[in-house]
Amino acid sequence: MPEFDALSTAMMIVGVIAFVMGTVAYLILAERKVAAWVQDRIGPNRVGPWGLLQPIADGGKMFLKEDVIPSHVDRIFFVLAPIVSFSTALLAIAVVPVGPSTPPPAPQSTFAEYEAVQTAYAQSLTFAIQPGLDIGLLYLFAVSSLAVYGVILAGWSANNKYSLLGSLRSSAQIISYEIPLGMAIGGVLIYAGSLNLEQITAWQRNHGWFVFFQPLAFLLFLTAVFAETNRLPFDLPEAEQELVGGYHTEYSSSMKLGLMLLAEYAHMITTSFLLAIIFWGGWSCFGLESVAGETGLPAILLRFAILGIKVFAFVFLFLLVRWTIPRFRFDQLMSLAWKVMIPLALLHFLVVVVVRYLELPMYALSALSVLLFLGAGCVGLVASNGNQMPRRSPQAARLGAKSLSLMPQ
């Protein structure tokens, strides 16, 4: 692990938080612009050129709004809930490499070799708040899972049935989709041999992106991420058309509500980094990252650009899906997790284990992953056709029409 330096660590923390907060502010503008584009509207264009100052105006308005706390709520947990939601969203990004990084060195046979590689690694440049953490993915999932406590506290402390119902639905949704989320990367860990995100990126640079070898795992992870971030079509915790406002019904349009909304966007940025790093090679791109060399400022900027393009492509996907797919019913949401995604994740993990044990080529894993996905689709199609009501015969239809015509008007 690189040596701890207080100044560089503080600069990295300030830089990452400033990047996340600035991106979150303009993601709200981007969401409104994408919505306008999908719906053939103009979108925000009044505040500043092309509406670019709209997030600053919205943020200032939220800071200046009166902070109303209803008399019937539990004040301590009511105030604590937004803090929990926002802090867990920021803590999760601590182990995510936001730029080019050097993987930790492998174990050495002698102490002298170990000391030499560790000295070289300590002097390397890694763009992460906590680089070289061997349990990086485990830490990330553990911290991200704590976000549900903010939602539960918000609904329970409000002493409101709508808020409580929204928080219960949220806890069931998030806990359920954490299972396929974790199982989807099991095959990645088998081949990469590490929970370290820098090591996963290095493996893909040498062998190829995991999205080509395990496309089903990528689809499962992507779907679970939508549910974990409460984005459409899985925004059942809010569902303002059904639950008034969900778990945050009693929160006024002040900074506490703003923290909850900012936590959702910050979580979306973190998961976009994970999708780009775990399945799309991180800052590597089929050798393009080496065009400007391996060291120096041009190489660093090029690798930042490659990773940034991948991350913002996934962010755009989040924004586009919101205006493309309608919301699921809650029973459909839970059936998708327990009846489709978890069995598929188990079967895919079994396939990866068998392929790895038999030392089959990687293209065999790709083919089996695609076949498993197609087979699951065929099974789902047959099951949906079997559940449909039987069609009436033409004779029954004519008899029904005749009986309706004989009824008194």
C-alpha positions as CSV (number, residue, x, y, z in Angstrom):
1,M,0.0,0.0,0.0
2,P,1.4,3.5,-0.8
3,E,2.7,5.5,2.1
4,F,0.3,7.8,3.8
5,D,0.8,11.5,3.0
6,A,-1.6,13.9,4.8
7,L,-1.2,16.6,2.2
8,S,-1.8,14.5,-0.9
9,T,-4.6,12.6,0.8
10,A,-6.3,15.8,1.8
11,M,-6.0,17.2,-1.8
12,M,-7.4,13.9,-3.2
13,I,-10.4,14.0,-0.8
14,V,-11.1,17.7,-1.6
15,G,-10.7,17.1,-5.3
16,V,-13.0,14.0,-5.4
17,I,-15.7,15.6,-3.3
18,A,-15.6,18.8,-5.4
19,F,-15.8,16.7,-8.6
20,V,-18.7,14.6,-7.2
21,M,-20.7,17.6,-5.9
22,G,-20.1,19.6,-9.0
23,T,-21.1,16.7,-11.2
24,V,-24.2,16.1,-9.1
25,A,-25.3,19.7,-9.4
26,Y,-25.0,19.6,-13.2
27,L,-26.5,16.1,-13.4
28,I,-29.8,17.6,-12.4
29,L,-29.5,20.1,-15.3
30,A,-28.5,17.2,-17.6
31,E,-31.5,15.2,-16.4
32,R,-33.8,18.1,-17.3
33,K,-32.1,18.6,-20.6
34,V,-32.3,14.9,-21.5
35,A,-36.0,14.9,-20.5
36,A,-36.6,17.9,-22.7
37,W,-34.8,16.1,-25.6
38,V,-36.8,12.9,-25.2
39,Q,-40.1,14.8,-24.9
40,D,-39.3,17.3,-27.7
41,R,-39.0,20.3,-25.4
42,I,-36.4,23.0,-24.9
43,G,-35.6,22.5,-21.2
44,P,-34.0,25.1,-18.8
45,N,-32.5,28.0,-20.9
46,R,-33.2,31.1,-18.9
47,V,-30.6,31.3,-16.2
48,G,-27.2,31.9,-17.8
49,P,-26.2,30.9,-21.3
50,W,-28.1,27.7,-22.4
51,G,-29.3,27.5,-18.8
52,L,-25.8,26.6,-17.4
53,L,-26.3,28.6,-14.2
54,Q,-29.6,26.9,-13.4
55,P,-27.9,24.5,-10.9
56,I,-26.4,27.4,-9.0
57,A,-29.7,29.1,-8.8
58,D,-31.4,25.9,-7.6
59,G,-28.8,25.3,-5.0
60,G,-29.0,28.8,-3.6
61,K,-32.8,28.6,-3.4
62,M,-32.5,25.3,-1.5
63,F,-30.1,26.8,1.0
64,L,-32.3,29.8,1.6
65,K,-35.6,27.9,2.0
66,E,-37.0,27.6,5.5
67,D,-36.2,24.4,7.2
68,V,-39.5,23.2,8.6
69,I,-39.5,20.2,11.0
70,P,-43.1,19.0,11.8
71,S,-44.0,18.8,15.5
72,H,-45.0,15.1,15.3
73,V,-41.7,13.7,14.1
74,D,-38.8,12.2,16.0
75,R,-36.4,15.1,15.7
76,I,-33.1,13.2,16.2
77,F,-33.6,10.5,13.7
78,F,-35.5,12.9,11.4
79,V,-32.4,15.0,11.1
80,L,-30.0,12.1,11.1
81,A,-31.6,10.3,8.1
82,P,-30.4,12.7,5.4
83,I,-26.9,12.8,6.9
84,V,-26.7,8.9,6.8
85,S,-27.9,8.8,3.2
86,F,-25.4,11.5,2.0
87,S,-22.4,10.4,4.0
88,T,-22.6,6.7,2.9
89,A,-22.9,7.8,-0.7
90,L,-19.6,9.8,-0.3
91,L,-17.8,7.2,1.7
92,A,-18.4,4.6,-1.0
93,I,-16.3,6.4,-3.5
94,A,-13.2,6.4,-1.2
95,V,-11.8,3.2,-2.7
96,V,-12.9,3.8,-6.3
97,P,-9.9,4.8,-8.6
98,V,-11.2,7.9,-10.4
99,G,-8.2,7.9,-12.7
100,P,-5.2,5.8,-13.9
101,S,-3.9,3.6,-11.1
102,T,-1.1,1.1,-10.4
103,P,-2.2,-2.3,-9.1
104,P,-0.7,-3.5,-5.9
105,P,2.3,-5.8,-6.5
106,A,2.0,-9.6,-6.2
107,P,3.6,-11.5,-3.2
108,Q,7.3,-12.1,-3.6
109,S,9.4,-15.1,-2.6
110,T,12.0,-13.2,-0.6
111,F,11.9,-10.2,1.8
112,A,14.3,-8.2,-0.3
113,E,12.2,-8.6,-3.4
114,Y,9.1,-7.7,-1.4
115,E,10.7,-4.6,0.0
116,A,11.8,-3.5,-3.5
117,V,8.4,-3.8,-5.1
118,Q,6.7,-2.2,-2.2
119,T,9.1,0.8,-2.3
120,A,8.4,1.2,-6.1
121,Y,4.6,0.9,-5.5
122,A,4.7,3.5,-2.7
123,Q,6.2,5.9,-5.1
124,S,3.7,5.2,-7.9
125,L,0.8,7.6,-8.7
126,T,-2.7,6.3,-8.0
127,F,-5.8,8.5,-8.2
128,A,-7.8,7.0,-5.4
129,I,-8.4,8.3,-1.8
130,Q,-7.5,4.9,-0.4
131,P,-5.4,3.0,-3.0
132,G,-4.2,-0.6,-2.7
133,L,-7.0,-1.8,-0.5
134,D,-7.3,-5.5,-0.9
135,I,-10.9,-5.6,0.2
136,G,-12.0,-2.6,-1.9
137,L,-15.1,-4.2,-3.4
138,L,-16.1,-5.7,0.0
139,Y,-15.8,-2.3,1.7
140,L,-17.7,-0.6,-1.1
141,F,-20.7,-3.0,-0.9
142,A,-20.7,-2.8,2.9
143,V,-20.8,1.0,2.9
144,S,-23.3,1.2,0.1
145,S,-25.6,-1.2,1.9
146,L,-25.8,1.2,4.9
147,A,-27.7,3.7,2.7
148,V,-30.9,1.8,3.3
149,Y,-30.7,2.9,7.0
150,G,-31.1,6.5,5.9
151,V,-34.3,5.7,4.0
152,I,-35.7,3.6,6.9
153,L,-34.9,6.3,9.5
154,A,-36.5,8.9,7.3
155,G,-39.7,6.9,7.0
156,W,-39.9,5.7,10.5
157,S,-39.1,9.0,12.2
158,A,-41.7,10.9,10.2
159,N,-44.6,9.2,12.1
160,N,-46.5,9.1,8.8
161,K,-48.0,6.1,7.2
162,Y,-47.1,7.1,3.6
163,S,-43.4,7.6,4.7
164,L,-43.3,4.4,6.6
165,L,-44.8,2.4,3.7
166,G,-42.3,4.0,1.3
167,S,-39.4,3.1,3.6
168,L,-40.5,-0.5,4.0
169,R,-40.8,-0.9,0.3
170,S,-37.4,0.6,-0.1
171,S,-35.8,-1.7,2.4
172,A,-37.3,-4.8,0.7
173,Q,-36.2,-3.6,-2.7
174,I,-32.6,-2.6,-1.8
175,I,-31.9,-5.7,0.3
176,S,-33.3,-8.0,-2.4
177,Y,-31.3,-6.5,-5.2
178,E,-28.1,-6.5,-3.2
179,I,-28.0,-10.3,-3.6
180,P,-27.8,-10.4,-7.4
181,L,-25.6,-7.3,-7.3
182,G,-23.0,-9.2,-5.3
183,M,-23.4,-12.5,-7.1
184,A,-23.0,-10.9,-10.5
185,I,-19.3,-10.0,-9.8
186,G,-18.5,-13.5,-8.5
187,G,-17.2,-14.6,-11.9
188,V,-15.1,-11.4,-12.2
189,L,-13.5,-12.2,-8.9
190,I,-12.7,-15.8,-9.9
191,Y,-10.7,-14.6,-12.9
192,A,-9.2,-11.4,-11.5
193,G,-8.3,-13.1,-8.3
194,S,-8.7,-10.0,-6.2
195,L,-11.2,-7.6,-4.6
196,N,-8.9,-4.7,-5.5
197,L,-10.3,-2.5,-8.2
198,E,-6.9,-1.5,-9.5
199,Q,-6.1,-5.2,-9.9
200,I,-9.3,-5.9,-11.8
201,T,-8.5,-3.1,-14.2
202,A,-5.0,-4.5,-14.7
203,W,-6.4,-8.0,-15.5
204,Q,-8.7,-6.5,-18.1
205,R,-5.9,-4.6,-19.7
206,N,-3.9,-7.8,-20.2
207,H,-6.8,-10.2,-21.1
208,G,-9.8,-8.2,-22.3
209,W,-12.9,-6.5,-20.9
210,F,-15.2,-8.7,-18.7
211,V,-18.2,-7.4,-20.6
212,F,-17.2,-9.5,-23.5
213,F,-16.5,-12.6,-21.5
214,Q,-19.4,-12.3,-19.0
215,P,-22.2,-10.3,-20.7
216,L,-24.9,-11.8,-18.6
217,A,-23.1,-10.8,-15.4
218,F,-22.9,-7.2,-16.8
219,L,-26.6,-7.2,-17.5
220,L,-27.5,-8.5,-14.0
221,F,-25.1,-6.0,-12.4
222,L,-26.6,-3.1,-14.4
223,T,-30.2,-4.1,-13.6
224,A,-29.4,-4.4,-9.9
225,V,-27.6,-1.0,-9.9
226,F,-30.8,0.6,-11.2
227,A,-32.7,-0.8,-8.3
228,E,-30.0,0.1,-5.8
229,T,-29.9,3.7,-6.9
230,N,-33.8,4.0,-6.9
231,R,-33.8,5.0,-10.5
232,L,-36.7,4.3,-12.9
233,P,-38.1,1.8,-13.6
234,F,-37.2,0.8,-10.0
235,D,-38.1,4.1,-8.1
236,L,-40.7,2.4,-5.9
237,P,-39.3,3.9,-2.7
238,E,-40.4,7.4,-3.9
239,A,-43.3,6.6,-6.4
240,E,-44.8,10.0,-5.9
241,Q,-47.9,9.1,-8.0
242,E,-48.7,6.3,-5.5
243,L,-47.2,7.3,-2.1
244,V,-47.4,11.2,-2.2
245,G,-43.6,11.4,-1.8
246,G,-42.5,8.1,-0.4
247,Y,-40.1,8.0,2.6
248,H,-39.4,11.7,2.4
249,T,-43.0,12.9,2.4
250,E,-42.5,15.0,5.6
251,Y,-39.3,16.7,4.4
252,S,-39.9,20.2,3.2
253,S,-38.0,21.5,0.1
254,S,-35.0,22.5,2.3
255,M,-31.5,21.2,2.6
256,K,-32.5,17.9,4.2
257,L,-34.5,16.9,1.2
258,G,-31.6,18.2,-1.0
259,L,-29.2,15.9,0.8
260,M,-31.3,12.9,0.0
261,L,-31.6,13.8,-3.6
262,L,-27.9,14.6,-3.8
263,A,-27.2,11.1,-2.3
264,E,-29.1,9.5,-5.1
265,Y,-27.1,11.2,-7.8
266,A,-23.8,10.6,-5.9
267,H,-24.6,6.9,-5.7
268,M,-25.3,7.0,-9.4
269,I,-21.9,8.4,-10.1
270,T,-20.2,5.8,-7.9
271,T,-22.0,2.9,-9.6
272,S,-21.1,4.3,-13.0
273,F,-17.5,4.2,-12.0
274,L,-18.0,0.6,-10.9
275,L,-19.6,-0.4,-14.2
276,A,-16.8,1.2,-16.1
277,I,-14.0,-0.3,-14.0
278,I,-15.4,-3.8,-13.3
279,F,-16.8,-4.7,-16.8
280,W,-15.5,-2.1,-19.3
281,G,-11.7,-2.1,-18.5
282,G,-11.5,1.1,-16.5
283,W,-9.0,3.5,-18.0
284,S,-7.8,0.9,-20.6
285,C,-9.1,0.9,-24.1
286,F,-7.5,-1.8,-26.4
287,G,-4.1,-0.2,-26.3
288,L,-5.3,3.4,-26.9
289,E,-4.2,4.4,-23.4
290,S,-0.6,3.8,-24.4
291,V,-0.6,6.1,-27.4
292,A,0.8,9.0,-25.3
293,G,3.2,6.7,-23.4
294,E,3.1,5.0,-20.1
295,T,4.2,8.0,-17.9
296,G,3.9,11.8,-18.1
297,L,1.0,14.3,-18.1
298,P,-0.3,13.4,-21.6
299,A,-0.7,9.7,-20.7
300,I,-2.4,10.6,-17.4
301,L,-4.8,13.0,-19.2
302,L,-5.6,10.4,-21.9
303,R,-6.4,7.8,-19.3
304,F,-8.6,10.2,-17.4
305,A,-10.4,11.0,-20.6
306,I,-11.0,7.3,-21.4
307,L,-12.4,6.5,-18.0
308,G,-14.5,9.8,-18.0
309,I,-16.1,8.9,-21.3
310,K,-17.1,5.5,-20.0
311,V,-18.5,6.9,-16.8
312,F,-20.5,9.6,-18.4
313,A,-21.9,7.1,-21.0
314,F,-23.4,5.1,-18.1
315,V,-24.7,8.3,-16.5
316,F,-26.4,9.2,-19.7
317,L,-27.9,5.7,-19.8
318,F,-29.3,6.3,-16.3
319,L,-30.9,9.5,-17.5
320,L,-32.2,8.1,-20.7
321,V,-33.8,5.0,-19.2
322,R,-35.9,7.2,-16.9
323,W,-37.9,8.5,-19.8
324,T,-37.9,5.2,-21.7
325,I,-39.2,2.4,-19.5
326,P,-42.4,2.8,-17.3
327,R,-42.3,1.9,-13.6
328,F,-42.7,-1.7,-12.5
329,R,-45.4,-2.8,-10.1
330,F,-44.0,-3.8,-6.7
331,D,-44.9,-7.5,-7.2
332,Q,-43.1,-7.4,-10.6
333,L,-40.1,-5.7,-8.9
334,M,-39.7,-8.4,-6.3
335,S,-40.5,-11.3,-8.8
336,L,-37.7,-10.0,-11.1
337,A,-35.2,-10.2,-8.2
338,W,-36.1,-13.5,-6.6
339,K,-37.5,-15.5,-9.5
340,V,-35.3,-14.3,-12.4
341,M,-32.1,-12.5,-11.4
342,I,-31.0,-14.5,-8.4
343,P,-31.4,-17.9,-10.2
344,L,-29.7,-16.5,-13.2
345,A,-26.8,-15.2,-11.1
346,L,-26.4,-18.6,-9.5
347,L,-26.4,-20.4,-12.8
348,H,-23.9,-18.0,-14.3
349,F,-21.6,-18.3,-11.3
350,L,-21.8,-22.1,-11.7
351,V,-20.9,-21.8,-15.4
352,V,-17.9,-19.6,-14.6
353,V,-16.7,-22.1,-11.9
354,V,-16.9,-25.0,-14.4
355,V,-15.2,-23.1,-17.2
356,R,-12.4,-22.0,-14.8
357,Y,-12.0,-25.5,-13.4
358,L,-11.8,-27.1,-16.8
359,E,-9.5,-24.3,-18.1
360,L,-11.7,-23.8,-21.1
361,P,-10.9,-20.8,-23.4
362,M,-12.5,-17.4,-22.6
363,Y,-14.7,-17.5,-25.8
364,A,-16.4,-20.6,-24.4
365,L,-17.4,-18.6,-21.3
366,S,-18.8,-15.8,-23.6
367,A,-20.8,-18.3,-25.6
368,L,-22.2,-20.1,-22.5
369,S,-23.1,-16.7,-21.0
370,V,-25.1,-15.7,-24.1
371,L,-26.7,-19.1,-24.3
372,L,-27.8,-18.9,-20.7
373,F,-29.3,-15.5,-21.3
374,L,-31.2,-16.7,-24.4
375,G,-32.4,-19.8,-22.6
376,A,-33.7,-17.7,-19.7
377,G,-35.5,-15.5,-22.2
378,C,-37.1,-18.5,-23.9
379,V,-38.2,-19.9,-20.5
380,G,-39.7,-16.6,-19.5
381,L,-41.5,-16.3,-22.9
382,V,-43.1,-19.8,-22.5
383,A,-44.1,-19.1,-18.9
384,S,-45.7,-15.8,-19.8
385,N,-47.7,-17.4,-22.7
386,G,-48.8,-20.2,-20.3
387,N,-50.1,-17.6,-17.8
388,Q,-52.3,-15.8,-20.4
389,M,-56.0,-16.5,-20.4
390,P,-57.2,-18.8,-23.2
391,R,-58.7,-17.2,-26.2
392,R,-62.4,-17.7,-26.9
393,S,-63.5,-19.6,-30.0
394,P,-65.3,-17.7,-32.7
395,Q,-68.6,-19.5,-31.8
396,A,-68.3,-18.4,-28.2
397,A,-67.6,-14.8,-29.3
398,R,-70.7,-14.8,-31.5
399,L,-72.9,-16.2,-28.7
400,G,-71.6,-13.6,-26.4
401,A,-72.3,-10.8,-28.8
402,K,-75.8,-12.2,-29.4
403,S,-76.6,-12.4,-25.7
404,L,-75.5,-8.8,-25.2
405,S,-77.8,-7.7,-28.1
406,L,-80.8,-9.4,-26.4
407,M,-80.2,-7.7,-23.1
408,P,-82.8,-4.9,-22.2
409,Q,-81.5,-1.4,-22.9
